[in-house]
Amino acid sequence: MRIGSGIPVMAGAAALAMAGLMPAHAFDLYKSGGLTLNGDFSAALGVINSERSYSSIGVLSEPGKRTWFEGLGTYGISGNYQLGHNDGTIFGAFDLFSGADRGGYNAAGITTGHEYQTQIQNAYLGWKSGDTMPWLGHDGLQISAGRQTFQLGTGFLIGGDKISLGKGLNSVPGLGAPGGIERAGGTYYLGSLASFGKTAILELGGAEGFHFKGFWLSSDNKYQGEEGLTGGNLEYRDAQYGTLGATYIRGLSVSHVMDAIGFGRPYREGRNIGSIYGNTSLGIKQLAIAGQYVRESKGYQEAGYPDGRGHAWYASVGWTFDKIPWTPALTYRFSRFSKTYDPMYYGFTSFGTWFQGEVAANYAGPFSAAADIQMVNLTANPSPNLVLGTYYSHFGNIPSGTPKLQGNEVDAYAEWTVFTHYTIIPLMGYYKPKYSAADGGTQLGSNGPNIYSELILFVSF
């Protein structure tokens, strides 16, 4: 979606709890016979500071420093019931999400600092086949339905319905909507509310060989136009050499009542999307090569390029220096997004994917659209409970007719698991745009550097 200055609004860069940076734990509530019930709880608290602010959606007009707080908790139950030795397992979960923010507008004005919301995060049931179909392998058939998250591959196309806007956009004339557009109580950065409102998912195959996912998804996120879509994903998995996959997605419907205020996505209805992707080590354990290509039959439509087809791709190569202390890993990645590309439901699996640059991906832009992005990422493991990382991002080749979002960013962070249930993530960022808002960019006041910082605490049981 392009509103305000004409750039796509993307949010929820961290989604850290959903991405695996928060350790996954559960405590036993009940266990008897074939029935197991677990209590699930996780929480996150973050303080975030940006020395600069941004006009990427037209909310903020005054430059200045922004400091705000975000907090969230998820709590509920999950469990499974073993039907018999060869009859498979019923599984499911029900949990709630509560989020809040304080401290005023964030760096792009998307959240206000006085939001709060509680809602259902997951409510689903499913069945795993166990050994009932030995030709498919153990649990080779899995079906599930309800409210749950869903991801394809690394999340380049679909990584959950994570983007959570706040009340800040309600202050912009023409952007209000019945019931409001906010989601997740102002936790725009932490962004752990990732579930699609309705799903039906079928999986065939195991960890090795062919694996198929058939899916129907319905978003209740107004930013996404409350879209319905369906598709299939086929992978071939090899433990030694890697994975090769192909995806097809068909857009079914959007909520046209939102069209007038810019959040409807009429071009998604009836759209066809095709993608191929893969990763491999070529049999060399230190090597990691990956890539993906996406083609959309109808890209983002606006005056000047109606019915434009969208496309995007990336390629990366990495090497792990396993003979050196701390086992450093170095990765280079190039990604290209066309002017008409719609980033869909891209997700977060680690820093730099697919929210590229903590400032650029959340507040300044580009937002995985209309740009070439080069990234160099270095991580190291001084101890089993500590990861150190830094990554550099260069944003270039911005097409004419779009905001001038060229720039550079460096982010450095640590992931420190203090105790089994507690993880601390400090992060520092340096972002330097080429243009200010006055010259066609988004940074208010000047094109000077922004020093960005955050400190996040996770608790998980």
N, C-alpha and C positions, 0 to 999 in steps of 0.2 A: 504494500500500500504506500502511496506517496501522498502526503498532505503537507500543509505548511510550506516549507521550502522545497518540496517536491522530492524528498528522499524517502526510502522505505523506513518505517519505524520498526526496529527490532529490539527486543529486550530480554531480560532474564538471563544474562550471560552466564552466570555461575551455574545455577541449577545443581549445585554441588552435591547435595544429598542424593539426588537422583542419579548422579553421574558416577558414584562410587568413591568420591573423595571422603565421604563420611562412612566410617566403618559400619557394616550392616550387622546388627545383633537383634536378638529377641530373647524374651524370658518365658519360660514355660508357665502356662496357666493351668493346663489340664492335660493329662495323658493317661489313657486307659484303653486297652484293647487296640483297635486300629485307629482311634481318634487322638489327634494331637492338636491342641490349641495354644497359640503363642500370643503373648502381649508384645506389641510393637510400639516403640516410642523413640522419636528423634526430635532434636531442637537445634536451632541455629540463631546466633545473635551476631550482628555485624555493625561496625561503625565505619563509615566511608567518608572520605574527604576529597574534594576536588578543588584545586585552586582556581579553576576556570569553569565557566558555564557555557551552555550551548543552546542554539536556537533551532535544533534539528526538526522540531515539530511546531514551532511558532508559539510556544507557551511563554518562554522567558524572553525578555527584551533588554534586561539590565545585566551587565557583566558583574562578576564577583565570585567569591569563594562560597562553596556549598558544603555543609557538613550535615549528615543525617544518619539515622539508625534504622536498621531493619531487623525484625525478629520473627521467627516462625516456629511452629511445632506441629508434628504429625503424631497421631496416637490412635490406636485401634487394635484389632485382633486379626490374626491370620491362622490358617490351619489346614489340615488335610485329614482325610479318612481313607484308610486302606481297605478296599472292598474285599479283598481276598488275595490269596497267593498269586493268582494269575488274572485277577479281574481289574487291575488298575487302581488309580487313586483319584479321589475327588479333592480338589483344593480350592481355596478361595481366601478373600480378605475383605475386611471392612474397616476403613479408618477415616478420620477427620483431619482437616487441615485448618490451622489458625495462623493468621499473619497480621502483622502490624508494622507501621513505621512512625518515626518521630523525628523532629528536628527541622522541618521545613522542606521546601522543594528539593528534589535531587538535581544533579548537574544538568539535566535536560528539561526539568520541570514536569516530568511525567507523573511523579508522585508528589503529594502535598505535605507529608509529614504529620498528618492527622487522620490516618486510615486504619481500619480494622475490619477483618472479615473471617468468618468461620464457615466452612462448607465441607461436603463430602469429597474426599480425595479419591478413594478407591472403594468399589463395591462390585466384586466380580466373583464368578464361580467357573470352575473348569474341571476337566477330566484328563488324566494321563493314562495311556493304555497299558502301562506295565509290560507284562510279557504275553498279553492276549494276542498280539500280532507279531510273532517272532521274526517274520520276514522284514519287518520295519525296524527291528531292534528294540531294546528296552525303552519304554516310553516313546516309541517311534511315532505315535499319534497323540496329539494334544489339541484339545479344543477348549475355548474359554469365551465368555461373554460378560458384558457389563461395563462398568466404568473403570478403566485402567489405562496405564501408559503403554506405548508401543513404539518400537524403534526398528529401523532398517539399517544394517551395516553399522557404520560409524556415526550415523545421524546426519549425514550430508543432506538428505532429502527429508527424512522423518526421524526425529529424535524425541518424540513426545510433544504434547501441546503446551509448551512451556512459557510462551510469551505472555506476560502478565502486565497489562497497563494499569495505571492508577487514575486517581481523580483529577490529576493535573490537566488532562485533556478536556475535562468537562467545562473548564473555564474559557476554552477557545470557542468563539461563536461558530455555530454550525456543526460542532462535534459532539453535542449531547446526544443521548439515545435513551429510549424508554428503559428505565431501571438502571441507567448508568452503564459505562463501558469498563469500569474498574474490575479488577480481578486479583485475588490473592492478597488483599489487604495492604497494598503498598510495597510488597516484597518483590520489587522489580528486579533487583540484582540477584538476590538469593533464589528467587524464582523456582521453588521446588514443586509447585502445583503443576504437574505435567500430564495429568490424565485426560484422555478423550472422554467426552460425555457418554458416548455409547460405542461399544465395539463388539465385533464378532470375529474371532481369530481361529484359524486352523493351521496347525503345523504338522508336517510329515518329515520324518527322518531324524537322525541323531547328530552327535557331534562330529561324525566322520561321514564322508560320502555326500550324496545329494540331500539337500534340506529345502523344503518348500514351505512358504508362508502365504496363506490366502487370508485377506483381511477386508473388513468393512468397518470404516471409522466415521464417526459423526462428532464434530467439534461443537461445544457449546460456548466457545470463545468468540465474542463479538468482533474482536480484532481480526479473526480469521474468517469472518463472514458466516460463522456457524455452518461451516462447510461439511458436506457429506462426500465421501470418496471411497472407492474400492480398488482392489488391485491384487497383484501376486508378486512374489519374490522367490527366485530359484537360485540356490547356491550349490557349489561343489566345494566341499571342505576337505583339506588334507592337512594333517597335523604337522607334517614336515615341510611342505611346500607352500601352503597358504590357502586362500579362498578366492574363487571366481564367482561373481553373481550378476544377475540381471533382474530388473524391476520394471513392472508396468503398473501405472496408476491411471484411473479414470475418474475425473471429477463428476459428481452426480448432481449436486445442488448447492446453492448458497442462499443466505437470508437476504432477499432483495429489499426488505424493509429498511436495511441499513445503507442502501446505495446512495441515497441523497446526502448522507453525511460523510461519505468517503470510506466507510468501513465494509461496505459490500464488495464482493469480488466477483462480478458477473462473468469475467473472463475465465473463471475456474469451472463454471458449469459446462459440462461436455468436453472439457479439455483432456487430452491424452498426454501422458508423460512416460518417456522411456529412459532407462538408465542402465549402464553397465559399470561394474566396479570390480576391484580385486586387490589382493595384497599377497606378497610372496617374499620368501627369504632366499629363493633359489637354492635351498638346501644349505645355506651358510647361516649359522645361528646368529651371527652378529649383524646381519644385513636385514633391513626392512624396506621394502618397496611397496608403494600403494598408489592407487589412482581411481578416478571415477569420472564419468561423463554423463550429463543429463541433457535431454532435449525435451522442450515443452511445445506442444502444438500451438498454444496461444500463450504468449507472454503477457507481461503487464501492458495494459492498454491505456493510452491517454492521447490527447491531441498531439499530432505530429508523427506518431508511429502506431496507428491502429492495427490490430491483428498481428502485431509483431511476434514472431516466434522467439522463445527464450532458450538460452543454453548456458551451461556452466560446466567447468571441469577442473580437476586438480591432479597434480602428480607430486609425489614425495619420495625421498630416499633418506634412509637413516642408517647409522652405524653405532653399535654399542661396543665400547672399549672395555671388554670384560677382563683384560689383563691389567688394568690400571685401577688403583685404589678408588673407591666410591663408585666404580662402574659407570662412568659418564656415558650418556647417549646423546648423539648429535643428529639433528634432522633438518633437512631443507625441504620446503614445500612451496610450490607455485600454484595459485588458484586464479581462475578467470571467470568473471560473471558478466554476461551481456547486459546491455542497457535495458532490455525487456525481460530479464530473468526474474522470476518470482521464487524467493528462497524457501517457500513452503514452510515446513515445520522443523527446520534444522535445529540440531541439539548440541549438547555439551558433554564430552566424555573426558576431556582433560583441558588444561589451559591452552588456548589457541585453537580448539576445535569445538564447535564451528563458529564461536564468537571470537573473532580474530582481533586482538587488542582490547584491553579492558576499557579504555576510554573510547576508542574508535567504535567498538562493537556495541557499546551501551548508550553512548551519549552523542558523539560527534559524527559518526559515520566514516566510511561507508559500512553498510550493513549486509555484507555478502551479496551485493548487487552492484552492477554498473562500475566495475573496477577490476584491476589486476592487483593481487596481493601476494607479496613474497614474504616468507617467514623462515627464520632460523631459530631453532629451539634446542636448548641444552639443559639436560637434567642430570642429577647426580644423587647417589644414595649413601650418605656418610654412615648411616646406621639403619637397621631394619625399621625403625619408627620415624625416620626423618628423610624427606625428599626435598632437595633444593632444585630450583629451576629458574631459568630466565629465557625469554624469547623476544626477538626483534621482528617487527612487522613494518613493511614498506607498502604504502597504498599509492598506486599510480594508475596511469592510463585511464583517467576518468573521462567518460565520453562527453562531447559537447552537448549542451542543452540540459545538463544535470549540475547540481551544486559542485563546487570545486573542493573536493574532499581529499586531495593529495596530502600526504603527511607521513610521518614516521613515529613509531612508538616502541619503547623498550619496557618490559615488565619483568620484575624479579619477585620470586615468592618462595615460601617454605611451607611444607605440609608436615606438621609435627604432631604425631600421636603421643600425647603426654602420658595417658593411661589408656587402658583398653577401650574405654568409652568416651574419651575426650580427645578432640583434634583441634589444633590451633593453626590458622593459616594467615600469616601476615603477607602483605603484598605492597610493593612500591612500583609506581609507573611514571614514565616520562613520555609525554606526548607533545609533538611539535607539528602543527598543521602548516601548510604552505600559505593558506589564505585565511583571513578572518571573515566573519559574517558580513562585514561591510564590503568585502571584495569578492563575495560569492561563496564563501565557505559557511561554517556554522559556529565557529568559536567567537563568542561575544567579546568586544573590547579591543582585541588585537590578535595577531597570529603568533604571539609569544608562547613559550613552552608552558605546559601544564604539569605540575607535580601532583600526582594522584596517589592516594594511599588507602588501605583498608586493613582491618583486623577482624577476623571471623572466628568464632568459637562454635564448634559442633559438639553436641552431646547425643549419644545414640545407645539404646539398649535393645 
